[in-house]
């Protein structure tokens, strides 16, 4: 926590673009690497205090995609998060919900019953359906559209950000590191860079 705070202060002072959750990502990756080098045992999951009701796969995946923003694998948590965001800003809630849906659908489009994938967070091999159901391809897709909507009040940048998070979420675990919110940061930076290119090299020449 201390290192992440210092890193945030340094990045905010010297980096000329939004840092978002980069200090958390970098700090956690370093601690993760130290833990692996020390053969630290991974923590097992805990049973939910309030079990999820039996709902359709798509509803579970979408709600989990919202809740996983704070590493909460509970449908109830995702629902409460969504309600809270809606109370604060209805448009942001709509973008969050759309992002979770897009993340689920994009991860699902190439899935079969036999498809397996690396869990983006725990780095264990299991059914891709299970990863999608847990919202592990949805939560980054909920963060990117809100950040991009705050940058430019348009639907195109948020939609592009949603779409980019899923392939990045599939790529990062292949390097042996948890995805965390890196797909959100990288996708958002890429869209911001494209916006900078558009403003600098296209609009200026019209």
Helices and strands as residue ranges (DSSP letters): H 2-14, H 22-37, H 57-67, G 68-70, H 75-88, H 90-108, E 116-118, E 125-127, H 128-133, H 139-151, H 155-172, G 173-175, H 182-197, I 198-202, G 203-205
